[in-house]
Amino acid sequence: MSSQITPPMVLIAGAGIGGLFLGLLLERQNVPYMIYERAPEIRCLGSAMGFGANILPVFEQLGILEEMLAISQPAKALDMLDTEFKFMSGIDFSNYKELTGYPTIMFTRPEFHALLYSHIPKEKVVFSKRVLSLEQNEIGVMLRMADGSTYHGDIVVGADGAYSGVRQGLYKHLDRKGFLPASDREELKMGHLCMVGTTDSLDPEKFPTVTNGTAHFQRIINSGAPFTWHTVNMRENRLCWGVTMQLDSSRASKDTRFRNSEWTSDADGSIMGKVFTSKSPGGGTVQDLIDSTPKEKISNVFLEEKLFETWYHGRTVLIGDAAHKFLPTAGQGAVNAMQDAVVLANCIYEMGEVTPANITTAFKTYFDERYAPVKRMMNKSKFMGTLQLGQTWKERILRHIVFNWIPKRIQMEQFLKDASYRPQATFLEYIENRGVLPVTPQKVSERYAKERTPKAASV
């Protein structure tokens, strides 16, 4: 693409992790963009997150890896324990950096979200803008917001979450035309309810794990009730914690997401009160962790999953939860949203003239590269969800077989396999593999190679 070609104006719906990461990548390309966020301000709830070699090279390309490490702790291990804290299974991260070239790190979602936002020019994020509908034609695309305002551009990216307004608007249009697959009409599958939070700084005498300098993820798997709970120690003597309840078929209904009466931070005899008095692997009880957490840092979320088949049409494309909602048990939701952003940014970089045909080609290339890896990771997340959260008799049997009969070597090989797929930004300097494990080859950008080649002297 010639440097004289005008880049597309990109409208991004959603200032979550995927939307901000895409904005940061477009910023480095000098592609014009705006981000529209439905909330009145930047506010990110949630608990612990973790990254590894499958996305950290892009942070190095962007020059923000050191900032990322500064808000993180290196991960020690992921352990699954019974209610007596007896080890059942787990993953040891001690040699991960040697094998892959990068450490496994853990951090809090709000701190990471704030880091991304700090690198986006503030005039490029507009708040209180909920997408109501969209219109697109040969000339461009228009977003209509709930407050009556409209915005025009060449491309719209739905990065606005599992209940994406962009996706809903796009799917309504496709459904009327008879182009929407039946599976995309189905609701997200909901199987668990989760309460998560991050404590304030804790007393090391009562919570001794907080001072060890590494992030140790510990999940308690309850064999007699539909609950699991976990802790992860963080910087500044804090603990991220979570309690998860498996829903039966009658609870996992559409109405459930609007009923939070059973979710309370007080052990008052409610269904959740049965687990609040249990001991926490990080020290104290679950109730102690709740009491040490500001109420505004506690959130109740439904754990849902779905892989949509339609990711793009016309000038509209979906990334992150809008295209694929992961269970959090394999820690891949945010990683895949950022990988989406990387690949989509690469396709925009290579697009050429902003024509409907070139836009479609770019979006198809994005989908073709991302769908198979996403589907593979969704299957893994579902399997990990069964092992970590499942409480039916079939799930308990499967967990027993995996934990006791499958060699740890094979389990570790499967975990490390995920690190081989690590797409990088083709418009930035490529980061060579520093580990000993192989990396999936990435197509080199012809445009980037040409732009870095000195022009021949004119004759």
Secondary structure, DSSP 8 states (H G I E B T S, - for coil): --TTS----EEEE--SHHHHHHHHHHHHHT--EEEE-SSSS------EEEE-TTTHHHHHHHT-HHHHHHT-EEEEEEEEE-TT--EEEEEE-TTHHHHHSS--EEEEHHHHHHHHHHTS-GGGEE-S--EEEEEE-SS-EEEEETTS-EEEESEEEE-S-TT-HHHHHHHHHHHHHT-S-GGGGS--EEEEEEEEEE-----TTTSGGGGSSSEEEEEEE-SSSSEEEEEEEEGGGEEEEEEEEE--TTTSSGGGGG--TT--SS-SSSTTHHHHTSB-TTSSBHHHHHHTS-GGGEEEEEEEEEE-S--EETTEEE-GGGTEE--GGGS-HHHHHHHHHHHHHHHHHT--S--HHHHHHHHHHHHHHHHHHHHHHHHHHHHHHHHHH--SHHHHHHHHHHHHHS-HHHHHHHHHHGGG-----TTS------SSS--------HHHHHHHS------
